């Protein structure tokens, strides 16, 4: 399968990334800031983004959109992390088994 990576164990570079539920916008903001610092440091790379990470929240404190999704890959071991949030319901950070590819869902019709 295209983009699939199977990891049995996280490495020392990414093992501290929390696999958590996100309960409110304040928690999400903290997660975004943490991931952005890690990307700048070079420990993670962004492999998919529904919007630029720097634009998740605008100057007026509003979300870029109601639903946001970003994926990051550890530059050392390749583990893929997904961070999803629905601004009205919360979200999560979890390990994903592959990089999101919109073409995998081309047969789905938006309603």
C-alpha positions as CSV (number, residue, x, y, z in Angstrom):
1,X,0.0,0.0,0.0
2,X,1.2,3.4,-0.9
3,X,2.6,5.4,2.0
4,X,2.2,2.6,4.6
5,X,4.7,2.4,7.4
6,X,4.5,-0.1,10.2
7,X,6.3,0.8,13.4
8,X,6.4,-1.5,16.4
9,X,8.1,1.0,18.7
10,X,8.6,4.7,18.9
11,X,12.2,5.9,19.1
12,X,13.9,8.1,21.8
13,X,13.3,11.2,19.6
14,X,9.5,10.9,19.4
15,X,8.5,8.6,22.4
16,X,7.5,11.7,24.4
17,X,4.8,12.8,22.0
18,X,1.6,12.3,23.9
19,X,-1.1,10.0,22.5
20,X,-4.0,11.9,23.9
21,X,-7.6,13.1,23.6
22,X,-7.9,16.9,23.1
23,X,-10.8,18.2,25.1
24,X,-10.9,21.9,24.3
25,X,-9.4,24.7,22.1
26,X,-6.8,25.6,24.8
27,X,-5.4,22.1,24.8
28,X,-5.4,22.0,21.0
29,X,-3.5,25.3,20.9
30,X,-0.9,23.9,23.3
31,X,-0.6,20.8,21.0
32,X,-0.2,22.9,17.9
33,X,2.5,25.0,19.5
34,X,4.4,21.9,20.7
35,X,4.3,20.2,17.3
36,X,5.4,23.4,15.6
37,X,8.4,23.7,17.9
38,X,9.3,20.1,17.2
39,X,9.0,20.7,13.4
40,X,11.2,23.7,13.7
41,X,13.7,21.7,15.7
42,X,13.7,19.1,12.9
43,X,12.5,16.1,15.0
44,X,9.2,15.9,13.0
45,X,8.2,16.8,9.5
46,X,4.8,17.7,8.3
47,X,3.5,15.2,5.8
48,X,-0.1,16.3,5.5
49,X,-1.9,19.5,6.5
50,X,-5.4,20.7,6.1
51,X,-4.1,24.2,6.6
52,X,-0.7,25.7,7.4
53,X,0.3,24.9,11.0
54,X,1.1,28.6,11.6
55,X,-2.5,29.5,10.5
56,X,-4.5,27.1,12.6
57,X,-5.7,30.1,14.8
58,X,-5.9,33.6,13.3
59,X,-5.0,36.9,15.0
60,X,-8.6,37.2,16.3
61,X,-8.4,33.7,18.0
62,X,-10.6,31.9,15.4
63,X,-9.9,28.5,14.0
64,X,-8.9,28.3,10.3
65,X,-11.9,25.9,9.9
66,X,-14.0,23.8,12.2
67,X,-12.2,20.5,11.4
68,X,-8.4,20.4,11.2
69,X,-6.0,17.5,10.5
70,X,-2.3,17.5,10.4
71,X,0.1,14.5,10.1
72,X,3.8,14.5,11.2
73,X,6.5,11.9,10.7
74,X,9.4,11.4,13.0
75,X,12.6,12.2,11.1
76,X,14.5,9.4,13.0
77,X,12.2,6.4,13.0
78,X,9.4,7.3,10.6
79,X,6.5,6.9,13.0
80,X,3.5,8.9,11.7
81,X,1.4,11.0,14.1
82,X,-2.0,12.4,13.3
83,X,-3.5,15.4,15.1
84,X,-7.2,15.9,14.4
85,X,-9.6,18.4,16.0
86,X,-13.2,19.4,15.5
87,X,-13.3,22.9,17.2
88,X,-16.8,22.1,18.6
89,X,-16.1,18.6,19.9
90,X,-12.4,18.1,20.6
91,X,-10.0,15.8,19.0
92,X,-7.0,13.5,19.5
93,X,-3.3,12.8,18.7
94,X,-2.6,9.2,17.7
95,X,-0.2,7.1,15.7
96,X,-1.4,6.6,12.1
97,X,-0.4,3.6,10.0
98,X,0.0,5.6,6.8
99,X,0.2,9.1,5.4
100,X,-3.2,10.4,4.5
101,X,-3.7,10.6,0.7
102,X,-6.9,12.3,-0.5
103,X,-6.8,10.2,-3.7
104,X,-7.5,7.2,-1.5
105,X,-11.0,8.6,-1.0
106,X,-11.7,9.9,-4.5
107,X,-14.8,7.7,-4.9
108,X,-16.5,9.3,-1.9
109,X,-19.0,12.0,-2.8
110,X,-19.2,15.0,-0.6
111,X,-22.8,15.9,0.4
